[in-house]
Amino acid sequence: MKETLSITTYSDDSNTNEEIELANTCPICGVALSPDVISGVLINYEDEEDNKVFLLNYCPKCQECFISKHCFDEENGEGYLFSSSSPQTPFGNDWGEIIANISPSFIKIYNQSVFAEANNLDQIAGVGYRKALEFLIKDYLISKATDQIQISNIKHKFLGKCINEDIDNPQLKIVASRAVWLGNDHTHYEQLFDDKDISDLKRLIRLTVHWISLIKETEEAESIQPRK
């Protein structure tokens, strides 16, 4: 929903009233809100459709300010639609105690990749997610290993080979292998899955986490023995 705001035109310092769709979430604290607009500026061009509005917003929740960008509403021919806001503060996933115990490195690498993606570093975010996936799977397999020889083999094996040879659960094997396929696409010169993007990779990583957690919880349940 748009609101009418009085903003300054950058080219001649005049004031104009414009219908502008405000940000609905603070990029710093992540809270849904209707921000307090402190000031705004219209950057105008010869072609009106290229015009942009930038607003300085105040978040009453975290008491911080952020900048929002608004682009001309070409469909309706008037006003401005919300486009983006900054600075972006990425919020890491809570993967649960099981994953935190198995692979704290996975969580650290994944959250750094979230930060890269939030800051539009899309060319390195996918590489980071792929690395996080490798740590997750190898740390999981190491947690199940029974001797140092197994551990050494897992550390030095290619990830695809670890999945094919060392994962018994069929569901985990399927989602982990597909996650690796998509992850590898972000590390190679030529992409094989051009109909998939980073959101598909993240979805498969979440599924991999889900099955690992489910397997571990099931193993804990199996350890409960009947009382004699």
Secondary structure as UniProt FT lines:
FT   STRAND          2..9
FT   TURN            10..12
FT   STRAND          15..21
FT   TURN            27..29
FT   STRAND          36..43
FT   HELIX           48..50
FT   STRAND          52..59
FT   TURN            60..63
FT   STRAND          64..72
FT   TURN            74..77
FT   STRAND          80..86
FT   HELIX           97..102
FT   HELIX           104..118
FT   TURN            119..120
FT   HELIX           122..144
FT   HELIX           148..156
FT   HELIX           159..166
FT   HELIX           170..185
FT   TURN            186..187
FT   TURN            194..195
FT   HELIX           198..222
//
